[in-house]
Amino acid sequence: VQLQASGGGWVQTGGSLMLSCVASGRSVSGYGMGWFRQAPGKEREFVATITSDGLRTFYRDAVKGRFTISRDNAKNSVYLQMDSLKSEDTAVYFCVADRRGGQFYDPHYWGQGTQVTVSS
């Protein structure tokens, strides 16, 4: 499975961005999908995941109420709508996929990452 993320960039504090990720190589409709991030000098961390059927979503506390994860299995894609962005959201965001289909914290597949920079 190859994962290609896009949609990163620079945004002002309080603004919005939407990240997209398309998978190739095989269908990921049975896979859990999600987003992790890594800020400068910090470890990679879980941001949000969504189950294979799209019915359950999970978020780290710091982004609850501001970020929304969704998926479109027909397009082999997952999305992350990020609103009310804060400077602490600045990081490289990685699209991930996991064969288990449910909640996960150690994904099997990683994309290349897309930079999100939030500043005033």
C-alpha contacts under 8 A as a table, 3 or more apart, distances in Angstrom:
res1	aa1	res2	aa2	distance
1	V	23	A	6.56
1	V	24	S	5.81
1	V	25	G	4.95
1	V	26	R	6.16
1	V	109	Y	6.92
2	Q	23	A	5.55
2	Q	24	S	5.17
2	Q	25	G	6.14
2	Q	109	Y	7.62
2	Q	110	W	7.77
2	Q	111	G	6.71
3	L	21	C	6.45
3	L	22	V	5.84
3	L	23	A	4.57
3	L	24	S	6.52
3	L	95	C	6.58
3	L	96	V	7.24
3	L	109	Y	7.78
3	L	110	W	6.65
3	L	111	G	4.50
3	L	112	Q	7.36
4	Q	21	C	5.32
4	Q	22	V	5.42
4	Q	23	A	6.42
4	Q	95	C	7.43
4	Q	111	G	5.73
4	Q	112	Q	6.79
5	A	19	L	6.98
5	A	20	S	5.57
5	A	21	C	4.17
5	A	22	V	6.65
5	A	94	F	7.21
5	A	95	C	6.15
5	A	111	G	6.66
5	A	112	Q	7.13
5	A	113	G	6.34
5	A	114	T	6.27
6	S	19	L	5.79
6	S	20	S	5.32
6	S	21	C	6.28
6	S	114	T	6.19
7	G	17	L	7.13
7	G	18	M	5.96
7	G	19	L	4.55
7	G	20	S	6.09
7	G	114	T	7.33
8	G	17	L	7.17
8	G	18	M	7.55
8	G	19	L	6.24
8	G	114	T	5.33
8	G	115	Q	5.26
8	G	116	V	4.94
8	G	117	T	7.97
9	G	114	T	7.91
9	G	115	Q	6.05
9	G	116	V	4.99
9	G	117	T	6.11
10	W	116	V	6.05
10	W	117	T	4.68
10	W	118	V	5.91
10	W	119	S	7.68
11	V	15	G	6.00
11	V	16	S	7.08
11	V	17	L	7.47
11	V	116	V	7.83
11	V	117	T	6.31
11	V	118	V	5.07
11	V	119	S	6.59
12	Q	15	G	5.44
12	Q	85	L	7.71
12	Q	118	V	5.50
12	Q	119	S	5.06
12	Q	120	S	5.11
13	T	84	S	7.13
13	T	85	L	5.52
13	T	86	K	5.26
13	T	87	S	6.42
13	T	118	V	5.67
13	T	119	S	5.33
13	T	120	S	5.39
14	G	83	D	7.02
14	G	84	S	4.14
14	G	85	L	4.76
14	G	86	K	6.28
15	G	83	D	6.10
15	G	84	S	5.44
15	G	85	L	5.51
16	S	81	Q	7.48
16	S	82	M	5.40
16	S	83	D	4.38
16	S	84	S	6.23
16	S	85	L	6.21
17	L	81	Q	6.19
17	L	82	M	5.24
17	L	83	D	6.73
18	M	79	Y	6.97
18	M	80	L	5.58
18	M	81	Q	4.41
18	M	82	M	5.87
19	L	79	Y	5.52
19	L	80	L	4.98
19	L	81	Q	6.42
19	L	82	M	7.89
20	S	77	S	7.13
20	S	78	V	6.03
20	S	79	Y	4.54
20	S	80	L	6.55
21	C	77	S	5.43
21	C	78	V	5.30
21	C	79	Y	6.23
21	C	95	C	6.31
22	V	75	K	7.41
22	V	76	N	5.80
22	V	77	S	4.40
22	V	78	V	6.69
23	A	26	R	7.52
23	A	27	S	7.55
23	A	28	V	7.06
23	A	76	N	5.55
23	A	77	S	6.14
24	S	27	S	7.21
24	S	76	N	7.54
27	S	30	G	7.59
27	S	76	N	6.32
28	V	31	Y	5.01
28	V	32	G	7.88
28	V	52	S	7.89
28	V	73	N	7.21
28	V	76	N	6.09
28	V	97	A	7.77
29	S	52	S	5.85
29	S	53	D	7.47
29	S	73	N	5.20
29	S	74	A	7.97
29	S	76	N	6.80
30	G	52	S	5.03
30	G	53	D	7.42
30	G	99	R	7.19
30	G	100	R	7.99
30	G	101	G	5.78
31	Y	51	T	7.18
31	Y	52	S	4.95
31	Y	97	A	6.30
31	Y	98	D	5.39
31	Y	99	R	4.81
31	Y	100	R	6.13
31	Y	101	G	4.22
31	Y	102	G	7.59
32	G	49	T	7.05
32	G	50	I	5.85
32	G	51	T	4.63
32	G	52	S	4.70
32	G	97	A	5.69
32	G	98	D	5.02
32	G	99	R	6.49
32	G	100	R	6.40
32	G	101	G	3.95
32	G	102	G	5.40
32	G	103	Q	6.85
32	G	104	F	7.57
33	M	49	T	5.66
33	M	50	I	5.49
33	M	51	T	6.63
33	M	52	S	7.06
33	M	78	V	6.83
33	M	95	C	7.59
33	M	96	V	5.72
33	M	97	A	4.42
33	M	98	D	6.26
33	M	101	G	7.74
34	G	47	V	7.62
34	G	48	A	5.49
34	G	49	T	3.94
34	G	50	I	5.98
34	G	69	I	7.61
34	G	78	V	7.27
34	G	95	C	5.92
34	G	96	V	5.17
34	G	97	A	6.33
35	W	46	F	6.68
35	W	47	V	5.52
35	W	48	A	5.37
35	W	49	T	6.32
35	W	80	L	7.64
35	W	93	Y	6.59
35	W	94	F	5.48
35	W	95	C	4.75
35	W	96	V	5.77
36	F	44	R	6.65
36	F	45	E	5.44
36	F	46	F	4.49
36	F	47	V	4.93
36	F	48	A	6.96
36	F	93	Y	5.78
36	F	94	F	5.13
36	F	95	C	6.63
36	F	96	V	7.16
37	R	44	R	5.45
37	R	45	E	5.44
37	R	46	F	6.63
37	R	47	V	6.61
37	R	91	A	5.90
37	R	92	V	5.40
37	R	93	Y	4.26
37	R	94	F	5.75
38	Q	42	K	6.26
38	Q	43	E	5.94
38	Q	44	R	4.32
38	Q	45	E	6.30
38	Q	91	A	5.18
38	Q	92	V	5.26
38	Q	93	Y	6.61
39	A	42	K	5.36
39	A	43	E	7.25
39	A	44	R	7.35
39	A	89	D	7.97
39	A	90	T	6.32
39	A	91	A	4.13
39	A	92	V	6.35
40	P	91	A	6.84
46	F	59	Y	7.88
46	F	60	R	6.67
46	F	105	Y	6.64
47	V	59	Y	5.76
47	V	60	R	5.35
47	V	63	V	7.32
48	A	57	T	7.14
48	A	58	F	5.37
48	A	59	Y	4.37
48	A	60	R	6.44
48	A	69	I	6.61
49	T	57	T	5.70
49	T	58	F	5.24
49	T	59	Y	6.75
49	T	69	I	7.02
49	T	103	Q	6.70
49	T	104	F	7.52
50	I	54	G	5.80
50	I	55	L	7.49
50	I	56	R	5.78
50	I	57	T	4.43
50	I	58	F	6.45
50	I	69	I	6.84
50	I	70	S	7.02
50	I	71	R	7.72
50	I	102	G	7.36
50	I	103	Q	7.09
51	T	54	G	5.11
51	T	55	L	6.45
51	T	56	R	5.56
51	T	57	T	6.55
51	T	101	G	5.53
51	T	102	G	4.71
51	T	103	Q	6.35
52	S	55	L	7.89
52	S	101	G	4.90
52	S	102	G	6.55
53	D	56	R	7.74
54	G	57	T	7.29
54	G	70	S	7.04
54	G	71	R	6.56
57	T	69	I	7.12
58	F	103	Q	7.46
59	Y	63	V	6.57
59	Y	64	K	5.88
60	R	63	V	5.85
60	R	64	K	6.49
61	D	64	K	5.31
63	V	66	R	5.39
63	V	67	F	5.63
64	K	67	F	6.19
65	G	68	T	7.74
66	R	82	M	6.13
66	R	83	D	5.12
66	R	84	S	6.03
66	R	85	L	7.61
67	F	80	L	6.71
67	F	81	Q	5.51
67	F	82	M	4.49
67	F	83	D	6.03
68	T	80	L	5.65
68	T	81	Q	5.04
68	T	82	M	6.59
69	I	78	V	7.33
69	I	79	Y	5.63
69	I	80	L	4.56
69	I	81	Q	6.37
70	S	78	V	5.79
70	S	79	Y	5.24
70	S	80	L	6.58
71	R	76	N	7.86
71	R	77	S	5.67
71	R	78	V	4.12
71	R	79	Y	5.92
72	D	75	K	5.43
72	D	76	N	6.12
72	D	77	S	5.31
72	D	78	V	6.29
73	N	76	N	4.67
73	N	77	S	6.19
74	A	77	S	7.77
82	M	85	L	6.58
85	L	89	D	6.49
85	L	118	V	6.76
86	K	89	D	5.42
86	K	90	T	7.58
86	K	118	V	6.18
86	K	119	S	7.53
87	S	90	T	5.65
87	S	117	T	7.47
87	S	118	V	4.83
87	S	119	S	5.54
88	E	118	V	7.67
89	D	116	V	7.57
89	D	117	T	7.51
89	D	118	V	6.73
90	T	115	Q	7.79
90	T	116	V	5.40
90	T	117	T	4.60
90	T	118	V	5.42
91	A	115	Q	6.04
91	A	116	V	5.52
91	A	117	T	6.63
92	V	113	G	5.74
92	V	114	T	5.34
92	V	115	Q	4.31
92	V	116	V	5.99
93	Y	113	G	5.15
93	Y	114	T	5.22
93	Y	115	Q	6.18
93	Y	116	V	6.98
94	F	110	W	6.61
94	F	111	G	5.69
94	F	112	Q	6.46
94	F	113	G	4.29
94	F	114	T	6.56
95	C	110	W	6.04
95	C	111	G	5.16
95	C	112	Q	7.70
95	C	113	G	6.77
96	V	107	P	6.19
96	V	108	H	7.55
96	V	109	Y	5.47
96	V	110	W	4.61
96	V	111	G	6.14
97	A	107	P	5.76
97	A	108	H	6.17
97	A	109	Y	5.09
97	A	110	W	6.72
98	D	101	G	6.30
98	D	104	F	7.20
98	D	106	D	7.95
98	D	107	P	4.81
98	D	108	H	4.98
98	D	109	Y	6.36
99	R	107	P	7.99
99	R	108	H	6.83
100	R	103	Q	7.93
100	R	104	F	7.73
104	F	107	P	6.47
107	P	110	W	7.21
